[in-house]
Amino acid sequence: MADHRDPPSPGPAPGAAPDAPQITWGGRFSEPTDAFVARLNASVGFDKRLYRQDIAGSKAHATMLAAQGILSQADAQAICAGLDGVQADIEAGRFEWSDALEDVHMNVEHHLTARIGAAGGRLHTARSRNDQVATDLRLWLMAFIDDSLLPGIDRLQGALLDLADRDGQAILPGYTHLQRAQPVLLAHHLLAYVEMLERDRGRVVDCRRRAAESPLGSAALAGTPFPLDREATARALGFSRPMANSLDAVADRDFAVEFTAGAALAMVHLSRLAEELVVWSSQEFGFIELGDAFATGSSIMPQKKNPDIPELVRGKTGRVFGDLVALLTVLKGLPLAYNKDLQEDKEALFDAADTLRDSLEAMARLLPATTVRADRMRAACEAGFVTATDVADYLAARGVPFRDAHHVVGRLVGWCIAEERPLTALTVAEFKRFHPIFEDDILTAVTVEASVAARISQGGTAPARVAEALAAARARLSARLG
């Protein structure tokens, strides 16, 4: 092999097929890998999406090696230029991926060496695929969070706020146990999901902060005798610092579990919103109508309009739960440091990330095309005794112990049910049959509007409180979007 000071071989022309791949670790073995085992062992079918991070990590590594005098400047320059060419080939569709080379790392290195010659073989000095893949996966997750997930959360929050601005003054029953409970503004209801998404966003940001530590330079598990500058590669790649322990650096997948756990909880929130959209769009409720572009029909029943998109989001929650359980199961009882089991981390992480991203986008697109039926919401309030608590509060405010007031109103509601009378249809005399303290102002107190307006506690559904909350949420989002 040529000395490291020799100039690199020019290699084949860009885009040309390299020589047949050779197993990089084949020197130890006396017979080729079984063809089935080779297919089972290969991860390039799913980890090739890490190519940008792999190339960025390799360029940072080569630059650092040259700065430390471990690699010649000529070799480092040839490696970086060659990697740029490999990336161009991949993105132009000229790159031929090979299962025989197992993974994204060896595919990129093989094409690099075919392109620039011996210098490409020096790139792996002081590095293992163990720290390489851990670095790539962290870089990928950080970029995904920045470029896809945080903007996706922001878009859905914006869609919820836009709907609240447009139709939020509609009054609907709030539910407990899926039974009509108390009236709330639609904007108040929507803001609950804005808050859930804000917590989801916080978890993702926290996860990114912990993921932003560099494993690069830890090598296989024990570090390396070469005088590396791990701080330099960490800075070059956008990490906050190198990881402190080489064993932990190559074995840790906490960041993948943490992200997937956060994704699972975010999908719970999306699933709850999806469920309400499904229920509200039913003929039994009729609170909303989904836009035609976000619903489907039936192959046999021509009258049907099915809420398939929210149903899919609700259903996809289960696969993200599965991704989380798969990751936890892979890691449970796994000895330090690297084990091939860790190859199973990527498909679960990628699937959870893709599913959450797509679900956020689906809901953000669906909400603006949703028609709110404020009349149906209001009618449901009138039919459900949703202001009964206001009657009890009326009595309590005038000195009646709340437990006694609760009993009085319970008897009153029972009588109304028997008589098929809503509270708003009663006379003052009829109220007085149940307690003498009732006065004329009870007729105003039992209206839906009065009930909503009375909920003035911080975080409540009173219009002034909701307006404050909407303004605060909008300002928070605007500050992020610039």
GIJO-V934400 format. One record per residue. N is the residue number from 1. SS is DSSP state (2 for helix, 1 for strand, 0 for the rest). Layout:
BEGIN
N,SS + N,SS
END
This chain:
BEGIN
1,0 + 2,0 + 3,0 + 4,0 + 5,0 + 6,0 + 7,0 + 8,0 + 9,0 + 10,0 + 11,0 + 12,0 + 13,0 + 14,0 + 15,0 + 16,0 + 17,0 + 18,0 + 19,0 + 20,0 + 21,0 + 22,0 + 23,0 + 24,0 + 25,0 + 26,2 + 27,2 + 28,2 + 29,0 + 30,0 + 31,0 + 32,0 + 33,0 + 34,0 + 35,2 + 36,2 + 37,2 + 38,2 + 39,2 + 40,2 + 41,2 + 42,0 + 43,0 + 44,2 + 45,2 + 46,2 + 47,2 + 48,2 + 49,2 + 50,2 + 51,2 + 52,2 + 53,2 + 54,2 + 55,2 + 56,2 + 57,2 + 58,2 + 59,2 + 60,2 + 61,2 + 62,2 + 63,2 + 64,2 + 65,2 + 66,2 + 67,2 + 68,0 + 69,0 + 70,0 + 71,0 + 72,0 + 73,2 + 74,2 + 75,2 + 76,2 + 77,2 + 78,2 + 79,2 + 80,2 + 81,2 + 82,2 + 83,2 + 84,2 + 85,2 + 86,2 + 87,2 + 88,2 + 89,2 + 90,2 + 91,2 + 92,0 + 93,0 + 94,0 + 95,0 + 96,0 + 97,0 + 98,0 + 99,2 + 100,2 + 101,2 + 102,0 + 103,0 + 104,2 + 105,2 + 106,2 + 107,2 + 108,2 + 109,2 + 110,2 + 111,2 + 112,2 + 113,2 + 114,2 + 115,2 + 116,2 + 117,0 + 118,2 + 119,2 + 120,2 + 121,2 + 122,2 + 123,0 + 124,0 + 125,0 + 126,0 + 127,0 + 128,0 + 129,2 + 130,2 + 131,2 + 132,2 + 133,2 + 134,2 + 135,2 + 136,2 + 137,2 + 138,2 + 139,2 + 140,2 + 141,2 + 142,2 + 143,2 + 144,2 + 145,2 + 146,2 + 147,2 + 148,2 + 149,2 + 150,2 + 151,2 + 152,2 + 153,2 + 154,2 + 155,2 + 156,2 + 157,2 + 158,2 + 159,2 + 160,2 + 161,2 + 162,2 + 163,2 + 164,2 + 165,2 + 166,2 + 167,2 + 168,0 + 169,0 + 170,0 + 171,1 + 172,1 + 173,1 + 174,1 + 175,1 + 176,1 + 177,0 + 178,0 + 179,1 + 180,1 + 181,1 + 182,1 + 183,1 + 184,1 + 185,1 + 186,2 + 187,2 + 188,2 + 189,2 + 190,2 + 191,2 + 192,2 + 193,2 + 194,2 + 195,2 + 196,2 + 197,2 + 198,2 + 199,2 + 200,2 + 201,2 + 202,2 + 203,2 + 204,2 + 205,2 + 206,2 + 207,2 + 208,2 + 209,2 + 210,2 + 211,2 + 212,0 + 213,1 + 214,1 + 215,0 + 216,0 + 217,0 + 218,0 + 219,0 + 220,0 + 221,0 + 222,0 + 223,0 + 224,0 + 225,0 + 226,0 + 227,0 + 228,0 + 229,0 + 230,2 + 231,2 + 232,2 + 233,2 + 234,2 + 235,2 + 236,2 + 237,2 + 238,0 + 239,0 + 240,0 + 241,1 + 242,1 + 243,0 + 244,0 + 245,0 + 246,2 + 247,2 + 248,2 + 249,2 + 250,2 + 251,2 + 252,0 + 253,0 + 254,2 + 255,2 + 256,2 + 257,2 + 258,2 + 259,2 + 260,2 + 261,2 + 262,2 + 263,2 + 264,2 + 265,2 + 266,2 + 267,2 + 268,2 + 269,2 + 270,2 + 271,2 + 272,2 + 273,2 + 274,2 + 275,2 + 276,2 + 277,2 + 278,2 + 279,2 + 280,2 + 281,0 + 282,0 + 283,0 + 284,0 + 285,0 + 286,0 + 287,0 + 288,1 + 289,1 + 290,0 + 291,0 + 292,2 + 293,2 + 294,2 + 295,0 + 296,1 + 297,0 + 298,0 + 299,0 + 300,0 + 301,0 + 302,0 + 303,0 + 304,0 + 305,0 + 306,1 + 307,0 + 308,2 + 309,2 + 310,2 + 311,2 + 312,2 + 313,2 + 314,2 + 315,2 + 316,2 + 317,2 + 318,2 + 319,2 + 320,2 + 321,2 + 322,2 + 323,2 + 324,2 + 325,2 + 326,2 + 327,2 + 328,2 + 329,2 + 330,2 + 331,2 + 332,0 + 333,0 + 334,0 + 335,0 + 336,0 + 337,0 + 338,0 + 339,0 + 340,2 + 341,2 + 342,2 + 343,2 + 344,2 + 345,2 + 346,2 + 347,2 + 348,2 + 349,2 + 350,2 + 351,2 + 352,2 + 353,2 + 354,2 + 355,2 + 356,2 + 357,2 + 358,2 + 359,2 + 360,2 + 361,2 + 362,2 + 363,2 + 364,2 + 365,2 + 366,2 + 367,2 + 368,2 + 369,0 + 370,0 + 371,1 + 372,1 + 373,0 + 374,2 + 375,2 + 376,2 + 377,2 + 378,2 + 379,2 + 380,2 + 381,2 + 382,2 + 383,0 + 384,0 + 385,0 + 386,0 + 387,0 + 388,2 + 389,2 + 390,2 + 391,2 + 392,2 + 393,2 + 394,2 + 395,2 + 396,2 + 397,2 + 398,0 + 399,0 + 400,0 + 401,0 + 402,2 + 403,2 + 404,2 + 405,2 + 406,2 + 407,2 + 408,2 + 409,2 + 410,2 + 411,2 + 412,2 + 413,2 + 414,2 + 415,2 + 416,2 + 417,2 + 418,2 + 419,2 + 420,0 + 421,0 + 422,0 + 423,2 + 424,2 + 425,2 + 426,0 + 427,0 + 428,2 + 429,2 + 430,2 + 431,2 + 432,2 + 433,0 + 434,0 + 435,0 + 436,0 + 437,0 + 438,0 + 439,0 + 440,0 + 441,0 + 442,2 + 443,2 + 444,2 + 445,2 + 446,0 + 447,0 + 448,2 + 449,2 + 450,2 + 451,2 + 452,2 + 453,2 + 454,2 + 455,0 + 456,0 + 457,0 + 458,0 + 459,0 + 460,0 + 461,0 + 462,0 + 463,2 + 464,2 + 465,2 + 466,2 + 467,2 + 468,2 + 469,2 + 470,2 + 471,2 + 472,2 + 473,2 + 474,2 + 475,2 + 476,2 + 477,2 + 478,2 + 479,2 + 480,2 + 481,2 + 482,0
END
